[in-house]
Amino acid sequence: MTVRRPSVHRIAVLVPLAAVLLGAGVAGPASASVPTAPAAPAAPAAPAQDGPYRSYQVSSTFSADGRPAVTYDPARVPVGAGVSVAAQSGDNGTTTTLQVRGLLPNTAYGAHAHVGACGATGEAAGPHFQFRPDPVRPSVDPAFANPQNEIWLDLTTDAEGAGRAQSTVAWVFPADRRAKSVVLHDMATMTAPGKAGTAGGRSACVDVKF
């Protein structure tokens, strides 16, 4: 397969958490800026998106306008917490960095790039993005569900609920097929055959323009 090597591209998403319960929104405080990589020849980076990270009822209608991220489990991804995602693609592959704050302290979370955008439920984001797609769904074969073929961003928070993870893969997204979100899961990602890539429920989701 010929891998298309586009020019360097950087994106960043920065959103604080808030809540939408019974249709009433409660906005969280604005997040601090996240440092970016040193300047390099590149196309202009997409602007950071600042806005509330919201909690939706299953019956509510999801609108992407002004709602770049959602929490489906405020007990695990609390309202008022924050998340940022930054990605850079170039000749050496794709590097993605996830940073969180205000989550549960000393807690493991799974996190992966997904094929779809966030929606009213965690399932809206679809399966993990795979550079080499598994013909079998759900994909639980370690030959496909692994951190070289997918973007895994598992992390464990510190005593203050902050955490950081970084993934580097040796490929770039095809022009016609890109991930659209990063989903936080309830537990660390498993790797055994028949369970590879699974990480429990979907706690939260952030839209990302990879």
C-alpha positions, -999 to 999 in steps of 0.1 A, spaced: 0 0 0 14 34 -9 12 58 21 5 94 13 29 117 30 13 151 34 30 182 47 32 187 84 -2 194 99 -9 204 135 -43 205 153 -52 212 188 -85 209 207 -88 224 242 -121 222 260 -132 224 296 -160 203 310 -196 215 317 -230 199 319 -263 199 300 -289 183 322 -326 185 313 -317 210 286 -299 235 310 -262 242 302 -236 250 329 -204 262 314 -171 254 330 -142 278 333 -120 285 302 -90 261 300 -54 273 299 -35 272 267 -16 240 259 21 245 247 26 235 211 56 219 194 85 242 182 77 260 150 84 240 119 76 244 82 39 236 81 5 246 70 -12 269 95 -26 250 124 -63 248 130 -74 272 157 -80 257 192 -116 251 200 -127 264 234 -160 254 248 -179 233 273 -175 196 277 -211 186 282 -232 157 295 -261 146 274 -293 127 281 -297 97 258 -329 112 245 -314 146 237 -305 157 202 -267 161 197 -255 192 179 -218 195 170 -221 233 168 -203 247 198 -202 212 215 -169 197 206 -168 172 235 -192 153 258 -190 133 290 -212 103 293 -202 94 328 -198 125 350 -189 103 380 -158 92 361 -151 122 339 -165 150 361 -182 181 349 -156 209 352 -126 187 342 -106 195 310 -91 177 281 -68 187 252 -57 168 221 -29 178 198 -17 159 167 11 163 142 17 144 110 48 144 88 74 122 71 80 103 104 44 94 110 17 108 133 22 119 169 -9 125 191 -8 139 226 -37 138 251 -38 158 283 -65 158 310 -71 175 343 -97 173 369 -104 136 364 -105 110 392 -71 108 410 -47 79 406 -71 63 380 -64 44 347 -83 54 316 -81 39 282 -82 63 252 -82 58 215 -88 77 182 -122 67 167 -136 69 132 -167 90 140 -175 123 157 -188 125 192 -226 122 197 -254 118 222 -241 84 232 -206 69 234 -214 45 205 -218 74 181 -180 76 176 -179 41 161 -149 18 163 -113 26 167 -96 41 136 -73 14 121 -47 22 95 -50 -14 83 -87 -22 89 -97 -55 104 -122 -73 81 -138 -87 113 -160 -66 136 -157 -60 164 -120 -60 161 -104 -79 190 -75 -95 171 -41 -82 183 -29 -83 147 -52 -53 141 -61 -40 175 -27 -28 187 -10 6 193 9 4 160 -22 0 139 -44 23 160 -38 54 181 -38 44 218 -36 71 245 -40 53 277 -30 72 308 -31 71 346 -39 103 364 -19 117 393 -31 126 428 -47 157 414 -65 140 385 -42 152 358 -26 130 332 -8 129 298 -3 103 271 14 104 237 12 80 207 35 79 177 27 57 148 47 52 116 18 63 93 -3 93 83 -40 93 78 -51 87 42 -66 118 26 -100 101 23 -101 83 57 -93 100 90 -102 97 127 -127 122 140 -125 119 178 -107 106 208 -128 86 233 -119 81 270 -128 46 283 -134 32 318 -102 12 321 -68 5 305 -68 -11 271 -66 -49 270 -43 -67 246 -51 -105 248 -67 -123 218 -104 -119 218 -102 -88 240 -75 -67 223 -84 -31 220 -113 -32 245 -113 -8 275 -147 -9 291 -174 17 287 -171 50 269 -168 77 296 -162 108 274 -155 119 238 -137 149 222 -140 158 186 -106 162 169 -98 174 134 -69 150 126 
